[in-house]
Amino acid sequence: MKRIQLSIILLMIIFTGCENILDLRPKDKLDGIAMFSDPEGVKLYMANLYSQLPIEDFNYRRDGFNGWIGENMYLSMFTEEATHSEYSAFLDPNNLLWWEDGYSLIRDVNLLDNVIPTLNVSDQQRNSMIGEVAFIKAYAYYYLVKLYGGVPIIDELQEYTGDADDLKVPRSTEKDTWDYVLRQCDIAARNLPSVWAGGERRATKWVAYALKSRAALHAASIAKYGERAAMSGEAVTKLLVGIDKSYADYYYEETIKACRAIMDSSSFTLYKENPANANEAAENYRKLFEFPQNATDEVIFIKGYTLPGSGHDNETTFNPAQTANGWPHPGRMCPNLELIDQYESYTYPGSSAPIQTSTAPNDLTDYSGFNVNKAYHRYDNPYEIFKNKDARLWGTVILPGTQWKGVDIIIQAGLIKPDGTAQILTGDPFTYNGKTYYTYGAANNTGYSGFNLERGNYTRTGFGFKKFLDSATPVVYGYRQGLVDYIDFRFAEILLNYAEAVVESNYMKDDAQNQAYIALNRIRHRAAHTVNIPLTIQNVQRERLVELAFENKRFWDLIRRREFHTLFHSKKRHALQPILDLRVTPAKYIFVRSEIQNSWPATFYEQQYYRPIPGIGSNDLIQNPQY
């Protein structure tokens, strides 16, 4: 089985009756040996380690893993991908912290690593354990280094001898930390099986290569683009943050090798790679995320959820207001117009296709609101304006007037009266020719899904959210009821990592330029594109944005490529307002590009490329720049 899912491992904890297993903290080697003398103890302990992996799943928010369930601000809400329906806060130094938990996991995995040579197991079992330990170390340090830069590398179990200073380990350079991650990935790949003979859903060599490709690409980008964000201070001069640009090609080549190991294995491909048309492509793409357990040809690593109450909040917080089924806080994820504009049109392939709302020459830059003198394009229904847009848009976003869970989703920002008077985002019901019309498209607040600011339950951008959601099951009232699995690694990302590494480094060996061109266009063909596009950095980055939207990739792409502070400098994000135009008979829809209501500009500061190191008063570590 190619799919790797953590839910089975977590179930071992839930059903063994060992209620305190996740809090178990053996303090020395003897305790560890006693625990690991029983094979079931080894399994339980391994489950503990997997449960601590810093997988940025549906429960990952700006306040970290399993954070405050009320705010629900996800990484996509700090990029051009989306805006929260109610809150407009941006990142601050207290967000995305994982220091204490990270070193707690490292201590736990070092305990297991320390006793592996003493265990009475077969060579095959021992090698597999060595591989899993290396994979868990790689994942932990990968997450630490992308947050903090160079960190203390503790590769062996520490023993307290009476002097706390003996336990202090200085920060390694950022380069050395990335190199450690890649070495651990290599150890994992050498020792882990391609599949588990008993069908266990655990890390395999392909998962290790996938992690290596992601980590090496991150390091390569920092080396190549680090100068875009000038930093100074002791952490910089001692190379605790930043990588010399001379190492960029080395890390790109490591990315390429890891990707090719997966690509050349023939173990994975794209899910339903050859659709008959765009409609089929859209549904295939959507189902990939609703039913990842059925997409074993593409999915490399999954985190699963099995028990209501121990799942996630996607279903309750992301469903539109009309399908909330009584849940009081729906509609939180609002895709931005910036994202929608990036999707291609089948009519003009090869570039983004921003939404044209009128014939005005400044249409794409005019966010001043409705203008009675503008010649707006008119449409019979509110989704016609998106005709010929990339299938992945239709599989990712709930567009105005389309159906979700059998309901016609009404997203309307206002109406234009027959005399040209605009009634937008406010106003009483309006009766004309014996029919009553409403600002938001329906008479009561359970009959529409957009623009009313009441309780933050309605999209502020003109778009609802679809990706990852269960299309059939009614929303269940309560927290952590969602059970759709989270895909951590999939083959499409591997193809994009490969294409980016090849084009960024101009790598020429092994027919790489042609293979990267094919990889890029394979992904587009799965989205029903028939025209190939050239291999360029711009094309790869656009494909990453639309293919991996809302998968927590865009945030880190902006971090590693040092683009965040220029893209988000007093940046306002935007909405598309569908408006019913009663100046014509029958009434038609027009659209207005606008700023998102009740939001303020967002700024990403250069210091935020790294998180602050905690506890420097006692651990003697050097702080990151500007903290």
C-alpha positions in Angstrom: 0.0 0.0 0.0 1.5 3.3 -1.1 -0.7 5.5 1.2 0.8 6.2 4.6 -1.7 7.2 7.3 -1.2 8.0 10.9 -4.7 7.2 12.0 -4.1 3.5 12.5 -1.1 4.3 14.7 -3.1 6.7 16.8 -5.9 4.2 17.2 -3.4 1.9 18.8 -3.1 4.4 21.6 -6.8 5.0 21.9 -7.8 1.4 22.2 -5.0 0.0 24.3 -6.3 1.7 27.4 -2.9 3.3 28.1 -4.3 6.7 28.8 -1.0 8.4 29.7 1.1 7.0 26.9 1.4 10.4 25.2 2.7 12.0 28.5 5.2 9.2 29.0 8.7 10.7 29.5 11.3 8.1 30.4 14.3 9.8 31.9 17.1 7.4 31.4 18.3 4.5 29.4 17.2 1.8 31.9 13.6 3.0 31.8 13.8 2.9 28.0 15.1 -0.6 27.9 12.3 -1.8 30.2 9.7 -0.2 28.1 11.1 -1.5 24.8 11.5 -5.1 26.0 7.9 -5.6 25.0 7.2 -5.3 21.2 3.8 -3.7 22.1 5.7 -1.1 24.1 7.8 -0.3 21.0 4.7 0.1 18.9 3.1 2.4 21.4 6.2 4.5 21.8 6.5 4.8 18.0 2.9 5.9 17.9 3.8 8.6 20.5 6.5 9.9 18.2 4.3 9.9 15.1 1.6 11.8 17.0 4.2 14.6 17.8 5.3 15.1 14.2 5.0 18.8 13.2 2.6 18.1 10.3 0.9 21.3 9.3 -2.5 19.7 9.1 -6.0 21.1 9.4 -5.4 21.8 13.1 -2.4 24.0 12.4 -3.1 27.7 12.9 -1.1 30.8 13.5 -1.0 30.0 17.2 0.6 26.7 16.4 -0.6 23.1 16.4 -4.1 22.4 17.9 -4.4 26.1 18.8 -7.3 28.2 19.8 -10.4 26.8 18.1 -12.3 30.1 18.1 -10.0 32.2 15.9 -9.2 29.6 13.2 -6.6 31.7 11.3 -4.7 29.4 9.0 -1.5 30.1 7.0 -3.4 30.8 3.8 -5.0 33.8 5.5 -1.6 35.5 5.6 -0.9 35.1 1.9 -2.8 36.2 -1.2 -4.8 33.0 -1.0 -7.5 33.9 1.5 -8.9 36.2 4.2 -10.7 35.3 7.4 -14.4 36.1 7.3 -14.1 38.1 10.6 -10.6 38.8 11.7 -7.9 40.8 10.0 -5.0 40.3 12.3 -1.6 39.4 10.8 1.4 37.5 12.0 3.3 38.6 15.1 6.4 37.2 16.9 4.2 35.0 19.1 2.9 33.0 16.2 4.1 29.7 14.8 6.3 28.8 17.7 7.5 25.2 18.2 10.6 25.2 20.4 9.7 23.3 23.6 7.5 20.8 21.8 10.2 20.3 19.2 12.9 19.5 21.7 10.5 17.3 23.6 10.0 15.2 20.5 13.8 15.1 19.9 14.4 13.9 23.4 11.8 11.2 23.0 13.2 10.0 19.6 16.8 10.1 21.0 15.7 7.7 23.8 14.5 5.2 21.2 17.6 5.7 19.1 19.7 5.0 22.2 18.2 1.6 22.9 17.8 0.2 19.4 21.2 -1.6 19.5 20.1 -3.4 22.7 16.7 -4.7 21.4 16.1 -8.3 20.7 14.7 -7.8 17.2 15.6 -9.0 13.7 18.0 -7.1 11.5 15.1 -6.1 9.2 13.1 -4.7 12.2 16.2 -2.9 13.5 16.9 -1.3 10.2 13.3 -0.2 9.9 13.4 1.4 13.4 16.7 3.1 12.5 14.9 4.5 9.4 11.9 5.7 11.3 14.0 7.3 14.0 16.0 9.2 11.3 12.8 10.2 9.5 11.3 11.6 12.7 14.5 13.5 13.5 14.6 14.9 10.0 11.0 16.1 10.2 11.5 17.7 13.6 14.7 19.5 12.6 13.2 20.5 9.3 10.4 22.3 11.1 12.8 23.9 13.6 15.2 25.2 11.0 12.6 26.7 8.8 11.2 28.5 11.8 14.4 29.5 13.6 17.3 29.1 11.3 20.3 27.2 12.8 19.4 25.4 16.0 21.1 23.3 18.6 21.5 19.8 17.1 21.1 17.2 19.8 21.6 13.8 18.1 22.1 11.7 21.2 20.3 11.2 24.5 21.6 13.7 27.1 22.2 12.6 30.6 22.1 15.0 33.5 25.3 14.8 35.6 24.5 17.5 38.1 25.6 20.5 36.1 22.9 22.1 33.9 25.6 23.9 31.8 26.8 20.5 30.6 23.4 20.1 28.8 23.6 23.4 26.9 24.3 23.0 23.2 25.0 26.1 21.0 23.2 26.8 17.8 24.6 25.2 14.7 24.7 27.3 11.5 21.7 27.3 9.4 23.6 25.4 6.7 24.7 22.8 9.1 21.2 22.3 10.4 19.8 21.9 6.9 22.6 19.4 6.1 21.7 17.4 9.2 18.1 17.2 8.0 19.2 15.9 4.6 21.5 13.4 6.1 18.7 12.0 8.3 16.5 11.8 5.2 19.2 9.8 3.5 19.5 7.4 6.5 15.7 7.0 6.6 15.6 6.3 2.8 18.3 3.7 3.1 16.7 1.8 5.9 12.9 2.2 5.4 11.0 -0.2 3.3 9.2 0.8 0.1 6.0 -0.6 1.6 5.3 -2.2 4.9 4.8 -6.0 4.5 2.0 -6.1 7.0 0.2 -3.1 5.4 1.2 -0.8 8.3 0.7 2.8 7.3 4.0 4.3 8.4 6.9 6.3 6.8 8.5 4.6 3.8 11.6 5.4 1.8 9.4 7.5 -0.5 8.2 9.6 2.4 11.8 10.2 3.3 12.7 11.3 -0.2 9.6 13.5 -0.3 10.7 15.2 2.9 14.2 15.6 1.6 13.0 17.2 -1.6 10.9 19.8 0.3 13.7 20.5 2.8 16.5 20.8 0.2 14.3 23.2 -2.0 13.8 25.4 1.1 17.5 25.5 1.8 18.3 26.2 -1.9 15.9 29.1 -2.1 17.4 30.7 1.1 20.8 30.4 -0.4 19.8 31.9 -3.8 17.4 34.6 -2.6 18.6 35.4 1.0 20.0 38.7 -0.1 16.5 40.0 -1.0 16.0 40.5 2.8 19.0 42.1 4.2 19.6 41.3 7.9 22.3 42.1 10.3 23.5 41.2 13.8 25.4 38.5 15.6 23.2 35.7 14.3 23.9 36.8 10.8 27.7 37.2 11.2 27.9 33.8 12.8 25.8 32.3 10.0 23.1 31.1 12.4 20.6 32.5 9.9 21.2 32.6 6.1 23.2 30.4 3.7 25.9 31.6 1.4 24.5 31.8 -2.2 27.4 29.6 -3.4 25.6 26.6 -2.0 22.3 27.2 -3.9 23.1 24.8 -6.7 24.1 22.1 -4.3 20.8 22.1 -2.6 18.9 22.4 -5.9 20.8 19.2 -7.0 19.8 17.5 -3.8 16.2 18.4 -4.5 16.5 17.0 -8.0 18.0 13.7 -6.8 15.3 13.2 -4.2 12.5 13.9 -6.6 14.0 11.7 -9.3 14.2 8.8 -6.8 10.5 9.0 -6.4 9.7 9.8 -10.1 12.0 7.0 -11.4 10.5 4.4 -8.9 7.2 4.3 -10.9 5.5 3.9 -7.5 3.4 7.1 -8.0 1.6 9.0 -10.6 -1.0 11.8 -10.8 -4.5 10.8 -9.7 -6.8 10.4 -12.8 -4.2 12.1 -15.0 -6.1 12.1 -18.2 -9.6 13.6 -17.8 -12.0 13.7 -20.7 -12.9 17.4 -20.2 -12.6 20.3 -17.7 -15.7 19.3 -15.8 -14.3 15.9 -15.1 -10.9 17.4 -14.2 -12.5 19.7 -11.7 -14.4 16.9 -10.0 -11.3 14.6 -10.0 -9.2 17.3 -8.4 -11.8 18.0 -5.7 -12.2 14.3 -4.9 -8.5 13.9 -4.5 -8.8 15.9 -1.3 -12.2 14.7 -0.2 -11.1 11.0 -0.5 -7.3 10.9 -0.4 -7.6 7.2 0.7 -8.8 6.5 -2.8 -5.9 8.3 -4.5 -3.1 5.9 -3.5 -1.4 6.5 -6.9 -0.7 10.1 -6.0 -0.7 10.3 -2.2 2.6 9.6 -0.5 1.9 10.5 3.1 -1.4 11.1 4.9 -2.4 12.1 8.4 -5.8 10.5 9.1 -8.6 11.2 11.5 -10.9 8.5 12.7 -13.0 9.6 15.7 -15.4 12.5 15.9 -14.2 14.9 18.6 -10.6 14.1 17.7 -10.8 15.3 14.1 -10.7 18.8 12.8 -12.9 21.8 12.3 -12.9 22.2 8.5 -16.5 21.1 8.1 -17.9 23.5 10.6 -15.7 26.5 9.9 -15.3 26.3 6.1 -18.7 25.3 4.9 -20.7 28.3 3.6 -23.5 29.7 5.8 -26.2 28.0 3.8 -24.9 24.5 4.6 -23.8 25.1 8.2 -26.6 22.9 9.5 -27.0 25.0 12.6 -23.3 25.5 13.4 -22.9 29.2 14.5 -19.4 30.0 13.0 -19.3 28.9 9.3 -17.8 30.6 6.3 -14.4 31.4 7.9 -12.2 30.8 4.8 -12.7 33.4 2.1 -10.5 32.9 -1.0 -9.2 36.3 -2.3 -9.6 37.8 -5.7 -5.8 37.8 -6.0 -5.9 34.0 -6.0 -8.8 33.7 -8.4 -7.0 36.0 -10.9 -4.0 33.7 -11.0 -5.9 30.8 -12.6 -5.5 30.4 -16.3 -8.2 30.4 -18.9 -8.4 27.6 -21.5 -9.0 30.3 -24.0 -5.6 32.0 -23.4 -3.4 29.4 -21.8 0.1 30.1 -20.5 -0.6 33.1 -18.3 -2.9 34.1 -15.5 -6.4 35.3 -16.5 -7.6 38.1 -14.2 -11.3 38.7 -14.0 -12.3 41.5 -16.4 -15.5 43.2 -15.1 -15.8 46.0 -17.6 -14.4 47.6 -20.7 -12.6 50.3 -18.7 -8.8 50.3 -19.4 -8.1 50.5 -15.7 -10.5 47.7 -14.8 -7.9 45.4 -13.2 -6.5 48.1 -10.9 -9.7 49.9 -10.1 -11.0 48.9 -6.6 -13.0 52.1 -6.0 -16.4 50.4 -6.1 -19.4 50.7 -8.4 -19.3 53.4 -11.1 -22.5 54.2 -12.8 -20.7 55.4 -15.9 -18.7 52.2 -16.3 -19.6 49.7 -19.1 -19.8 46.6 -17.0 -20.0 43.1 -18.6 -23.4 41.6 -17.8 -24.1 37.9 -17.2 -27.3 35.8 -17.0 -26.0 34.0 -13.9 -23.2 34.8 -11.4 -20.9 32.0 -12.3 -20.8 32.7 -16.1 -17.9 35.2 -15.6 -15.7 32.3 -14.6 -16.4 30.3 -17.8 -13.3 28.6 -19.3 -11.3 29.2 -16.0 -8.9 26.4 -15.0 -10.7 23.3 -13.6 -8.8 23.5 -10.4 -10.6 26.8 -9.6 -13.9 25.0 -9.8 -12.5 22.2 -7.7 -11.1 24.5 -5.0 -13.6 27.4 -4.6 -17.3 27.7 -4.3 -18.2 30.2 -7.0 -21.3 32.4 -6.7 -24.4 30.7 -8.0 -22.9 27.2 -8.1 -24.2 24.3 -6.0 -22.7 22.8 -2.9 -24.3 19.9 -1.0 -27.3 20.3 -3.3 -27.9 23.9 -2.4 -27.6 26.9 -4.8 -25.0 29.1 -3.0 -26.1 32.7 -3.1 -23.2 35.2 -2.9 -24.4 38.7 -3.7 -23.2 42.1 -2.5 -26.0 44.3 -3.6 -28.2 45.5 -6.5 -28.5 48.4 -8.9 -32.0 49.9 -9.1 -33.6 50.7 -12.4 -32.6 54.4 -12.0 -29.0 53.5 -11.6 -28.9 53.9 -7.8 -26.5 51.5 -6.2 -27.6 49.5 -3.1 -24.4 47.7 -2.1 -23.6 46.0 1.3 -26.6 47.7 2.8 -30.2 48.7 2.2 -33.8 47.5 2.7 -35.6 45.1 0.4 -36.6 46.7 -2.9 -39.7 45.9 -4.8 -39.9 46.3 -8.5 -42.6 45.1 -11.0 -44.2 43.1 -8.2 -41.0 41.3 -7.1 -38.9 41.9 -4.0 -35.1 42.0 -4.3 -32.6 41.8 -1.4 -29.1 43.2 -1.0 -27.6 39.8 -0.2 -29.8 37.9 -2.5 -32.3 36.3 0.0 -34.8 37.4 2.6 -33.0 36.0 5.7 -29.5 35.3 6.8 -29.7 31.5 6.4 -30.6 31.9 2.8 -27.3 33.4 1.5 -23.6 33.0 2.1 -21.9 36.4 1.3 -21.0 39.8 2.5 -23.2 40.3 5.6 -20.7 41.1 8.4 -22.9 39.6 11.1 -20.8 37.3 13.3 -18.2 36.7 10.6 -20.3 34.0 9.0 -20.2 35.1 5.4 -17.5 35.4 2.8 -16.1 38.9 2.5 -14.4 38.2 -0.8 -17.2 36.9 -3.0 -15.9 33.3 -2.9 -16.6 30.3 -0.7 -14.3 27.4 0.1 -14.6 23.8 -1.2 -11.2 22.0 -1.2 -10.9 19.2 1.5 -14.6 19.4 2.4 -17.0 16.5 2.6 -19.5 17.0 -0.2 -22.2 14.6 1.1 -22.3 14.4 4.9 -24.2 17.1 6.7 -22.2 19.3 9.0 -22.1 17.8 12.5 -22.5 20.4 15.3 -19.5 20.5 17.6 -15.7 21.0 17.6 -13.3 18.6 15.9 -15.9 16.6 14.0 -14.2 16.6 10.6 -12.8 13.3 9.5 -11.5 14.1 5.9 -7.8 13.1 5.9 -4.9 15.5 5.4 -2.4 14.9 2.6 1.1 15.9 3.7 3.0 14.8 0.6 1.7 14.0 -2.8 3.3 13.3 -6.2 2.2 16.7 -7.7 4.4 18.5 -5.2 7.3 16.3 -6.1 6.9 17.2 -9.8 6.7 20.9 -8.9 9.7 20.7 -6.6 11.7 19.0 -9.4 10.6 21.6 -12.0 11.5 24.5 -9.7 14.9 23.1 -8.8 15.8 22.4 -12.4 14.8 25.8 -13.8 16.3 27.7 -10.8 19.6 26.0 -11.2 19.6 25.5 -14.9 20.5 21.9 -14.2 21.3 20.1 -17.5 22.2 16.5 -16.6 20.0 13.5 -17.3 17.7 15.3 -19.7 16.6 17.4 -16.7 15.3 20.4 -18.7 13.0 18.3 -20.8 11.9 16.1 -17.9 11.1 19.2 -15.8 9.1 20.6 -18.8 7.2 17.4 -19.0 6.6 17.3 -15.2 5.2 20.9 -15.2 2.8 20.2 -18.1 1.7 16.8 -16.7 0.1 18.7 -13.8 -1.6 21.1 -16.2 -2.9 18.2 -18.4 -4.5 16.7 -15.3 -6.4 20.0 -15.1 -7.6 19.5 -18.7 -5.1 21.9 -20.3 -4.0 20.7 -23.8 -1.5 23.5 -24.6 2.0 23.0 -23.1 3.7 26.0 -21.5 7.5 26.6 -21.4 9.6 25.8 -18.3 10.1 29.2 -16.7 10.3 30.3 -13.0 7.2 32.3 -13.4 5.2 29.4 -14.8 6.4 27.0 -12.1 5.5 29.5 -9.4 2.0 30.1 -10.8 1.5 26.4 -11.0 2.6 25.9 -7.4 0.1 28.6 -6.3 -2.9 27.1 -8.1 -2.1 23.4 -7.8 -1.1 23.5 -4.1 -3.6 26.2 -3.0 -4.6 26.0 0.7 -2.1 23.2 1.3 0.2 25.4 3.5 2.8 25.6 0.7 2.3 29.2 -0.5 3.2 30.7 2.9 6.5 28.8 3.0 7.2 29.6 -0.7 7.1 33.3 0.2 9.3 32.7 3.2 12.0 30.6 1.5 12.1 32.8 -1.6 12.2 36.0 0.5 9.2 37.5 -1.3 6.9 38.1 1.6 8.1 41.5 2.7 7.8 43.0 -0.8 4.5 41.4 -1.6 3.0 42.3 1.7 4.0 45.9 2.3 0.9 47.7 3.5 -0.9 45.3 1.2 -4.7 45.4 0.8 -6.4 42.3 -0.5 -9.4 42.3 -2.7 -12.9 40.9 -3.3 -15.2 40.4 -6.3 -18.7 41.7 -5.7 -21.5 40.1 -7.7 -24.3 42.6 -8.0 -27.8 42.2 -9.5 -28.4 44.8 -12.2 -32.1 45.8 -12.5 -31.4 48.4 -15.2 -32.0 45.7 -17.8 -34.8 43.3 -18.3 -34.5 40.5 -17.4 -32.1 41.4 -14.6 -28.5 40.4 -15.1 -25.3 40.2 -12.9 -22.4 42.6 -13.0 -19.2 42.4 -11.0 -17.2 45.0 -9.1 -13.6 44.6 -8.1 -13.3 46.0 -4.6 -11.2 46.2 -1.4 -12.3 43.6 1.2 -14.7 45.3 3.6 -13.6 46.0 7.1 -10.0 44.9 6.5 -6.8 46.8 6.9 -3.4 46.7 5.1 -1.0 43.9 6.0 2.7 44.2 6.4 5.3 41.4 6.7 8.4 42.6 8.4 11.8 41.1 7.5 12.4 39.9 11.1 9.5 37.5 10.5 11.5 35.3 8.2 12.7 33.8 11.4 10.9 33.3 14.8 12.4 34.5 18.0 14.5 32.0 20.0 12.9 31.6 23.4 14.7 31.5 26.8 17.9 33.1 25.7 18.4 34.5 29.2 19.0 30.9 30.5 20.0 28.9 27.5 22.8 31.3 26.4 21.7 31.0 22.8 22.2 33.9 20.3 18.9 35.6 19.4 17.7 36.0 15.8 17.9 39.4 14.1 15.7 42.3 15.3 14.3 40.5 18.3 
